[in-house]
């Protein structure tokens, strides 16, 4: 009876069950206990930019016609190319063309991290970043310079080409989520390094990272490259949490030590993730890590309580100092103490 392992057996599951329930209350869902255990060890938080760091609802701020092209004409054409896309940048372009009659486009070909090509009115048309359009079209140096200038204030630049000619430049801006700066500051207080990995251009990404207070940013990445970078971080000894919301983030989330999906994310992202922030707020990541660390500490306390009491009463009973029935009551008391200590997690945050 003295060696009954009840309290010791409850030490870990009691804390985990309470923590999972508390996490759900805060909008933090863990798929399993392993995710909760991993979260307390995180040393690096890696973020996608659009929809994670930013609101994910960009708007077109500038439409610049090139080679005599009119703003309305290029807006209609860009929206026609993007009509089948749900990407936030595509949605911004389509909203700019709301109410306009769009031309018919066929033969759509999407390049992940680059842009989209189509056949519109018997002409080959491309809409995407510089690296996507430059191989097939002539992009004048002054157009590139203008794009860099707009990107330097945090705007994403999209080029529209017809055949080999540039006909338009779109500048699209997104804004930080209200809690992003606070979340990054809290993560730094927890000694967690923060990184943005994005397919966006370097200048726009650097501007957003500076505003957010992120330690490092790597831009102009293909989705597969994000996963490779995360693996390199892990090889350097980092315990990596990857936070994202899109299909493109799934490989990186899978490669990370723990993948975390925003609640507004795609089904693929949510399925891949080990945990989810259902309130779609980055402060949820801070709460997740704080809760995981508190749970880990609580488990250690529970084990110490269980082993400590059992050790004391085992010795005192064998020496005849404590009666057997008192030892049995002490064992029951240890179980109660372990449970009560686990319930303290309900007061966390």
Order of alpha helices (4+ residues) and beta strands (2+ residues): alpha-beta-alpha-beta-beta-alpha-alpha-beta-beta-beta-alpha-alpha-beta-beta-alpha-beta-alpha-beta-alpha-beta-alpha-beta-alpha-beta-alpha-alpha
